[in-house]
């Protein structure tokens, strides 16, 4: 059930292969051994409006939100975060801000329907 969402400032589009980066990040999730491969979902969201500190929109960013059902250890989540950041740094080191956030979702509250 993991969901990887890559948000990025529209200025990143000109300097980073977004589809290639998303595929490489998705492959990290597929190969980390923590998830059923068929349940991994990844997508990117281009942001047209953003502000960073007092620099406004003059600085660019890529932010990964990775949501997964609770039950993984802190070390497993740290390792996943490090692997994702390594891919970001390899392909987008020239982007001003690179961030990764791993979040647990409550299994008791999560609902899913597949048709």
N, C-alpha and C positions, 0 to 999 in steps of 0.2 A: 503494500500500500504506500510505499514511500513516494512523496511528491517533491521533485526538485524544481524550484522556480528561480530562474535567473532574470533579475531585473537589471536594466542597464540604461544609462543616459544615451539619448539618440546620437550624440557625437561619437560614441564608441563604435557605432555601425561603420563608420568610415575607416576605422583603423584595426578592427578585429573581425575575423571570420566568425560571425555569431553562430551560424549553423554548425560549423566545425567544432567550435568551443562547446556548444551544447551537446553534441554527439560525444565528445571526449569526456565531459562531465557525466553524462548518462552512462557511459561505459565504466566509469569508476563505480557508480552505484551497482551496475550489473555484476561487476567482478569482485566486489568487496566481500561477498559471501554472507551478507547479513539478511538478504531479501530473496523472496521468490521472484525470479527474473520477470515473469509475466505481470507482476504487480507494480513494477517501477515505471513511474511517469515523469517525464521531464518536459519543460516548456520554457520559453523565454518571453519576457514582456519588455517592450521598448518604452521607456519613459520620455515623454515630450516635455514635461515640466518637472523641475526639481530644484532644490536649493541645498547648498552645502555651506554651513557656517556663514561667515560674512562674505564669502566669495560668490554667493548666488549660484547661477548656473554656469559659471565659467570653468568649473572643474568637473571632470567626468567620473563615473563610478560603475562598478559591477557589484551587485549584491546577490548572494545565493541564499535562499531560504530552503531548508531541507526538512520536511516534516515526515516523521515516521511514528508508527505505533510504539508506545512505551514498551519497555522490556529489554532494551539493549543496555549494556554496561556503559559507564562513563568513558572507559578506555576505548571501547568500540566506537563510540560517537566521536571522541577526540581523534582517533585514527582516521575515520571517514572525513572529518573536517580537514585534517592535514592533507589527505590525498586530494580532496577537492581544491584546496588552496594551492597545492603544488601545480595543478593543471592551470588554474587561473594565472599564477605567476609566470608559468612557462609561456603562455600565449598572450597575456595582457599586462605584462609588467609596466608598460608605459601608461596605463590607466591610473589616474590619481588615487582612487580608493577602491580596494578590493576587500570584500568582506564575505564571511560565511557564517550562517547561524543554523545550528541543528536544533530542532524542536521536537519534543515528545508530544504525541497526541494520546488522549485518554482512550484506551480500548473500549471502556464501558460506554462512551459517548459517541464513538465513531460509527457511522452507518454507511453501508455500501450496497448498491444494487448493480448487477451486471445483467444485461439483457442479451 
